[in-house]
Amino acid sequence: MPVRVLVHRLIRLRTGFIAACAVVFLVVAVLTAGLVSADPGGDFEPYDPVAHYDQPRLLPAVTPTASSWQPIFPFPYDQLRRYVTDADITAEREMCQWFNAQYNDLKRQIEGLNDHVIRNNGNFDVDGAGQQTEVVIANIDQSLDFLAPRAQALTQNYDRAGDLYFPIYQGEAFYGLWQQMANVGNGLKARQPTWFTGPSYQRMMHWGSKINRSHVCG
């Protein structure tokens, strides 16, 4: 069996195992959160997006800078290293700079806006929701302008089974994050209540969480 096909199948098996572990972790987290919130004398309080919601602000443009960042090649990506190009490395290095600087801020802005709109019965035209929406849209568009050429520059290969893969570690995650963020922005522009935090936003968070947990950005 060709090495590239074997490596890609190992990646898919590993991804399925990680997904199963994530489901178990989610169940435990939900049960734990319920216990914490039910205990008025506990040391922790459940997270309230309203209490922690700040008015969204325009985020500064991210300008890539020189850094010592280098990609990592955990197994089985070490077997794909020869397919990773300089363009891949530059693209992921710069996307990591954006991710470290603005991903969490943008995610919180979308979460807070969603809650604000829901509390106004899905009306984007009252209590400042319209102005806040424009700020969040501007931040999403600015992020997409930064991510698009870099995500599209990532090498994509097909194995003999016709399955697509990215040789650089977490390249798929950055590509998926960019795609789903675009869907979230389109939902906001169409003023679709709660739609913009539906499946596309959940997938966006999935990819963002995968990047964060991998420590690929340091």
C-alpha positions in Angstrom: 0.0 0.0 0.0 1.4 3.4 -0.9 2.7 5.4 2.1 0.5 8.4 1.3 -2.6 6.3 1.3 -1.6 4.5 4.5 -0.9 7.8 6.2 -4.2 9.3 5.1 -6.1 6.3 6.5 -4.2 6.6 9.8 -5.2 10.3 10.0 -8.9 9.4 9.4 -8.8 6.6 12.1 -7.1 9.0 14.5 -9.7 11.7 13.8 -12.6 9.3 14.5 -11.0 8.3 17.9 -10.5 11.9 18.9 -14.1 12.7 18.0 -15.4 9.8 20.2 -13.2 11.1 23.1 -14.6 14.6 22.5 -18.2 13.3 22.9 -17.3 11.7 26.3 -15.6 14.9 27.4 -18.6 17.0 26.4 -21.0 14.8 28.5 -18.7 15.0 31.5 -18.4 18.8 31.1 -22.2 19.2 30.9 -22.8 17.1 34.0 -20.1 19.0 35.9 -21.5 22.3 34.9 -24.9 21.2 36.2 -23.4 20.3 39.6 -21.6 23.6 39.9 -24.6 25.7 39.0 -26.8 23.7 41.4 -24.4 24.4 44.3 -24.9 28.0 45.6 -21.9 27.6 47.9 -19.5 26.4 45.1 -16.3 28.2 44.3 -17.2 28.7 40.6 -20.2 30.4 39.0 -21.6 29.3 35.6 -20.6 31.4 32.7 -23.2 34.0 31.8 -22.6 35.5 28.3 -24.8 38.5 29.1 -22.8 39.5 32.2 -19.5 39.2 30.3 -20.7 40.8 27.1 -19.0 44.0 26.1 -20.1 46.2 23.3 -18.3 44.9 20.2 -15.5 47.1 19.0 -13.7 47.3 15.7 -10.6 45.1 15.8 -7.3 46.4 14.3 -6.1 44.9 11.1 -3.5 42.1 11.6 -0.2 42.8 9.9 2.0 39.7 9.6 5.4 40.0 11.2 8.6 38.0 11.1 8.7 35.3 13.8 10.5 32.1 14.7 7.3 30.0 14.4 7.7 26.7 12.6 5.1 24.0 11.8 5.0 20.8 13.8 4.8 17.3 12.4 3.3 14.8 14.9 2.7 11.3 13.7 1.5 10.6 11.0 2.2 14.1 9.6 5.9 13.4 9.8 5.3 11.1 6.8 3.9 14.0 4.8 6.6 16.5 5.5 8.1 16.3 2.1 4.8 17.5 0.6 4.7 20.7 2.7 5.8 23.8 0.8 7.3 27.1 1.9 4.0 28.7 0.9 2.2 26.3 3.3 4.5 27.3 6.1 4.2 31.0 5.5 0.4 30.8 5.2 0.0 28.9 8.4 2.5 31.1 10.3 0.5 34.2 9.4 -2.9 32.6 10.1 -1.5 31.6 13.5 -0.7 35.3 14.2 -4.3 36.2 13.4 -5.6 33.3 15.5 -3.6 34.2 18.6 -4.5 37.9 18.3 -8.2 37.9 17.4 -10.0 34.5 17.2 -11.2 34.6 20.8 -12.3 38.2 20.6 -14.3 37.6 17.5 -15.9 34.4 18.9 -17.0 36.3 22.0 -18.4 39.1 19.9 -20.5 36.7 17.9 -21.7 34.9 21.0 -22.6 38.1 22.8 -24.4 39.5 19.8 -26.4 36.3 19.4 -27.6 36.5 23.0 -28.4 40.2 22.6 -30.5 39.6 19.5 -32.3 36.7 21.1 -33.2 38.9 24.1 -34.8 41.3 21.6 -36.9 38.5 20.1 -34.7 38.3 17.0 -35.1 42.0 16.2 -31.9 43.5 14.8 -33.3 47.1 14.9 -33.7 47.7 18.6 -31.5 48.4 21.6 -28.4 49.1 19.5 -28.4 45.6 18.0 -28.2 46.9 14.4 -25.1 49.0 15.1 -23.5 46.2 17.0 -24.2 43.8 14.1 -22.4 46.1 11.7 -19.3 46.1 13.9 -19.2 42.3 14.1 -19.8 42.0 10.4 -16.9 44.4 9.7 -14.6 42.3 12.0 -15.6 39.1 10.3 -15.1 40.6 6.8 -11.7 41.9 7.9 -10.7 38.4 9.2 -12.0 36.7 6.1 -9.9 39.1 3.9 -6.9 38.1 5.9 -7.6 34.3 6.0 -8.9 33.7 2.5 -5.7 34.0 0.4 -3.7 32.1 3.0 -6.2 29.3 3.5 -6.5 29.0 -0.3 -2.7 28.8 -0.6 -2.5 25.7 1.5 -1.5 22.5 -0.5 -4.4 20.1 -1.0 -3.7 16.6 -2.2 -5.8 13.6 -3.1 -4.9 10.0 -2.2 -5.6 7.1 -4.5 -9.0 6.6 -2.9 -9.9 10.2 -4.0 -9.9 11.6 -0.5 -8.7 15.1 0.1 -6.1 15.9 2.7 -3.8 18.8 3.7 -0.1 17.8 4.2 0.6 20.5 6.8 -0.7 19.8 10.3 -4.0 21.6 11.0 -4.2 22.9 7.5 -7.6 21.4 7.2 -8.7 23.1 10.4 -7.7 26.6 9.2 -9.4 26.0 5.9 -12.6 24.8 7.6 -12.5 27.8 10.0 -12.3 30.2 7.1 -15.2 28.5 5.3 -17.5 28.4 8.3 -16.7 32.0 9.3 -17.8 33.1 5.9 -21.1 31.3 6.4 -21.6 33.0 9.8 -20.9 36.4 8.2 -23.4 35.7 5.4 -26.1 34.8 8.0 -25.5 38.1 9.9 -25.7 40.1 6.7 -29.0 38.5 5.9 -30.2 39.3 9.4 -31.2 35.8 10.1 -31.9 35.5 13.8 -30.0 32.7 15.5 -29.1 31.2 12.1 -25.7 32.7 12.2 -24.9 30.8 15.5 -26.4 27.6 14.2 -24.5 24.8 12.4 -22.0 27.1 10.7 -21.0 28.7 14.0 -20.7 25.4 15.8 -18.4 24.1 13.0 -16.4 27.3 13.2 -15.9 26.7 16.9 -15.1 23.1 16.2 -12.2 24.0 13.9 -11.1 26.8 16.3 -11.0 24.5 19.2 -9.0 21.9 17.2 -6.4 24.5 16.3 -6.2 25.7 20.0 -5.9 22.2 21.4 -3.3 21.1 18.9 -0.9 23.9 20.1 0.1 24.3 16.5 0.2 28.1 17.0 2.3 27.9 20.1 
